[in-house]
Amino acid sequence: MPKKEDTIEILRKKLEDIKEFPAAAHTIKLITKQATSKSDATITELTDTILNDFALTNKILRIVNTAQYVRAQYGGKITTISRAVYILGLDHIRNAALSLMLFENIENKSLARELRSVMMGSFLGAIIAREVSKAIGRKDVEESFLCSMFFDLGKTLATYYMPDEAAKVAELFDRGGVAENSASLNVFGISYEKIGMLTGKDWHLSPQIIYCMQRLNEPVVVKPDTDADSIRTIVNFSSELCLAVKNASKGPDVWKKAIAKLLIKYKNCFSITEEQLMEILNKSYGELDTYGKDFNVNVGQIGLAKSLKDLLSNKNLLEETPDAAETAVKQNDYSSKNGVQMLEIKTNLFGRGDSPELIFSRGIQEVASSLLEEYSLNDVLRMILEIMFRGLNPLRIIISIKSPRENVMEGRFGFGENVSVIINNFRFFFGDMYRDVFSESLLNNSDILVDDVDDHRVTDRIPSWYKNLMDSETFMLFPVKVNKVPLGLIYIDKPIAGDLVVDQNTLRYLKTLRDQTILAIKQKYK
């Protein structure tokens, strides 16, 4: 038997360049920085991470406007990531981002079939875990989704980096009589479970994600004492349900015995019926099919998804159950409202062809709608910055807010290159005694474009704090004054002098968004 140290050392060496592993760089950034905290800073980091990937931004905006995410009461399409976070929650958007990243690899035909199949299993297992959580009445269903997505991390890594050995594990497992963990232990000298947990620690994944990678091997699982244990039971249950789906093609008896055994094993953890299980599987395939349509991928031909489609279509297994796979597809053709289907011709609202004008106009409408609802001021400000960021494509955008104690503007949040670092030092005094462009903008309520910070006509009015902190050669300033009192300043920059070119239409949009910022503050504190 190989030594486990050898396997781990091989994987660690291959993982030194994390970019090699499909979507890992994005995934690790999203999970390690934003998996636990729910603060405004965290929401801004997540939004910034997504906005810095143009393709990911557009795909998330498409997916959050599907029936799985948007309900009629939200009113209209979601056109900004900030709005999506506000309406759907941080966990929803983070998991949507992870889903899209994983799904992009499932559709990547250059990857080995076995790897795509393993990734499909992780993705479908995560969707099933979310549906199980809903069925048993858990409030935080997204935690189950996240932990389930990483449940088979060890298997995924081994399949990608050591495919020959992983194929031997699959062969041992498929013969029957040996669990997958035991088969991987026999081939690698360490189980898939342990590979995943050790790598998770190296990647600084949350303790809960790592804890939920542990398999539950007892015939009947005891009632969980903690929330982490509850999530772990759901994740394991979903994984074992996926295995039952995979083996269902062996015949009705195999399927029915597997389900009966599964329900007995977890009877102390939650109450769920076979009928509910079929409903969960039906909904899960429906959501998966939505992703497939969006990516033009026939999910019913890949790995576990094919097994699930075959199962839902097999009337011998489901007896009186209708053709659930077909039903799942039809249910997702149109959005539903008050029991009827909305017959709308769907268009790609968020494709690569979105012009800045469309981004601005739709965004302004969305902000206006938000101001008619109950809203968090930070959420609206973040939404406005995002619209400006996407419409202008600058290097950075930052909003600073006046300190309540003195005439100091302090960076609140923003988007773009190194903003999370810069924001902590984006702080400056303003007033009549400071003869710089920042004070000039705030005191005179002037929207200012500095075309070149080294231009002799303006360089003396560029403050030293700015020259020490920033390397951009051109920037714009939009003051936020309420009742003639400076309360904030919107800063937008680009790296090269002359790069900030703003036509009259764009300027009107920017001024409108600044005015919406003022209105949001006025309404909140009137």
C-alpha positions, 0 to 999 in steps of 0.5 A, spaced: 500 500 500 502 506 498 504 511 503 499 517 505 504 522 505 507 520 498 500 522 495 499 528 499 506 530 497 504 529 490 498 533 490 501 539 494 506 540 489 501 540 484 497 544 487 502 549 488 500 553 482 493 553 484 491 556 477 492 549 474 486 546 478 479 548 474 476 555 477 480 554 484 483 561 484 476 564 484 473 559 489 478 559 494 478 567 494 470 567 495 470 561 500 476 563 504 474 571 505 467 571 504 464 564 507 462 566 514 462 574 515 456 577 513 458 584 514 458 590 509 465 589 508 464 582 506 458 584 502 463 589 498 468 584 497 464 579 494 461 584 489 468 586 488 470 579 486 464 578 482 465 584 478 472 583 476 470 577 472 466 580 467 463 573 464 461 571 471 458 578 472 453 577 466 452 569 468 450 571 475 445 576 473 442 571 468 441 566 473 439 570 479 433 572 474 431 565 473 425 562 476 429 558 482 431 565 484 426 571 483 419 571 485 414 575 483 414 579 489 421 582 488 418 586 482 422 586 475 429 584 473 435 584 477 440 588 474 446 589 479 450 584 483 449 589 489 441 588 488 442 581 487 445 580 494 440 585 497 434 581 495 437 574 495 442 574 501 450 574 501 450 566 501 445 565 495 450 570 491 456 566 493 453 559 492 450 562 485 458 564 483 460 557 485 455 554 482 457 557 475 464 556 476 463 549 477 458 548 472 463 552 467 468 546 468 462 541 467 461 543 460 468 544 458 469 538 454 477 538 454 477 536 461 476 528 462 470 525 462 471 522 469 472 529 472 466 532 469 462 526 472 465 527 479 464 535 478 457 534 476 456 529 482 458 535 487 454 540 483 448 535 483 449 533 490 449 540 493 443 542 489 439 536 493 442 538 499 439 545 499 432 541 497 433 536 503 434 542 507 428 546 505 424 539 505 425 538 513 424 546 515 432 548 515 432 556 515 439 556 513 439 552 506 445 555 503 450 552 508 448 545 506 449 547 499 456 550 500 458 544 505 455 539 500 459 542 494 466 541 497 464 534 500 468 530 495 473 535 494 478 529 495 475 525 490 475 531 485 483 533 486 485 525 485 481 525 479 484 531 476 491 530 478 492 522 479 487 520 474 490 513 473 490 511 480 483 514 481 480 510 475 483 504 480 479 506 485 472 507 481 474 500 478 474 497 486 468 501 488 464 499 482 465 491 483 461 492 489 463 489 496 468 495 498 466 502 500 469 508 496 473 511 502 476 504 503 478 503 495 481 510 495 485 508 502 487 501 498 490 505 492 492 511 495 494 509 502 489 515 504 482 516 503 478 521 499 475 523 505 482 525 508 485 528 502 479 533 502 480 535 509 487 536 509 487 540 502 481 544 506 485 546 511 491 548 507 486 552 503 483 555 509 476 553 508 471 554 514 472 548 520 464 547 518 466 545 511 472 541 513 467 537 518 462 536 514 467 532 509 467 526 514 463 520 512 457 517 517 458 510 517 454 507 522 448 503 520 443 508 524 445 515 525 444 518 532 440 525 533 445 531 531 446 535 537 449 541 534 448 545 528 454 543 524 452 535 526 445 537 523 448 540 516 453 534 516 447 529 516 444 532 510 450 533 506 452 525 508 444 523 506 445 527 500 451 524 498 448 517 499 442 519 495 446 520 489 449 514 490 442 510 490 440 514 484 447 512 480 445 505 482 438 505 480 439 502 473 441 496 476 433 495 477 427 497 481 429 492 487 436 495 488 433 502 488 427 501 493 432 497 498 437 503 497 432 508 499 429 504 505 436 503 508 437 510 507 431 512 510 432 508 516 439 510 517 437 517 518 430 516 521 433 519 528 436 526 524 429 528 520 423 525 518 422 525 510 418 520 506 419 517 499 414 521 496 418 527 498 425 524 496 422 524 489 419 531 489 426 533 492 430 529 486 425 532 481 426 539 483 433 538 483 433 536 476 429 542 474 434 547 477 440 543 474 436 543 467 436 551 468 443 551 468 444 547 462 439 551 458 443 557 460 450 554 458 447 550 452 449 543 455 445 537 455 446 535 462 442 529 461 448 526 458 453 527 463 454 523 469 450 523 475 445 527 472 444 522 466 442 517 472 437 522 475 434 523 468 433 516 467 431 514 474 425 520 473 423 517 467 423 510 469 415 508 470 417 501 473 421 505 478 416 510 480 410 506 479 404 512 479 409 518 478 409 521 472 415 523 467 418 527 472 424 529 468 420 531 462 415 535 468 422 538 471 424 541 464 417 544 462 416 547 469 422 551 468 420 554 461 416 560 464 416 563 470 410 562 475 405 567 478 399 566 482 399 559 479 399 561 472 405 560 467 408 567 464 408 566 457 414 571 455 419 570 450 426 570 453 432 574 451 439 575 453 438 581 458 445 580 460 450 578 455 456 581 453 453 586 448 450 590 454 452 597 452 454 602 458 448 606 456 444 600 457 447 598 464 446 606 466 439 606 464 437 599 467 441 601 473 438 607 475 431 604 474 433 599 479 435 604 484 429 608 483 425 602 485 429 600 491 428 607 494 421 606 494 422 600 498 425 599 505 432 599 504 439 599 507 443 605 505 449 601 504 446 597 500 443 602 495 450 606 495 453 599 493 448 599 488 450 606 485 457 604 485 456 598 482 452 601 476 458 606 475 463 601 475 460 597 470 458 603 466 465 606 466 470 600 467 474 604 471 480 602 475 477 603 481 471 607 484 471 609 492 465 613 496 468 616 502 463 619 507 464 625 512 466 623 519 461 625 524 466 628 529 471 633 524 471 635 517 474 628 514 472 624 509 473 617 510 473 611 505 467 607 506 467 602 500 468 601 493 470 596 487 476 595 483 484 594 483 486 593 491 480 597 493 480 593 500 487 595 501 487 602 499 480 604 502 483 603 509 488 609 507 483 613 503 482 619 508 483 626 508 481 633 511 477 638 507 476 645 508 477 652 506 484 652 509 486 646 504 487 648 497 486 642 493 481 639 488 478 635 493 476 640 498 474 645 491 469 639 489 466 639 496 466 646 498 463 648 491 459 642 490 463 641 483 464 635 479 471 635 477 475 631 472 483 631 473 485 629 466 492 628 468 495 629 475 502 631 472 499 637 468 503 643 471 496 647 471 493 642 477 499 638 480 500 643 485 492 642 487 493 634 488 494 633 495 500 629 498 496 624 501 493 622 494 500 622 491 503 617 496 497 613 496 494 612 489 498 611 482 492 613 477 494 619 473 486 621 472 480 621 476 473 624 477 470 627 483 462 627 484 461 631 491 455 628 495 452 634 499 445 634 503 442 641 505 449 644 502 453 640 507 458 635 504 457 628 507 460 624 501 465 624 495 465 619 489 472 618 487 473 614 480 480 613 477 483 610 471 491 609 470 493 613 464 492 620 463 487 622 458 483 615 459 477 618 463 473 620 457 466 622 459 461 624 453 455 628 455 450 622 456 455 618 460 455 625 464 448 625 465 447 618 468 453 619 473 450 626 475 443 622 476 446 616 480 450 622 484 443 625 485 440 618 487 445 618 492 443 624 495 436 622 495 437 615 498 441 619 504 435 624 505 430 619 505 433 615 510 435 621 515 429 625 514 
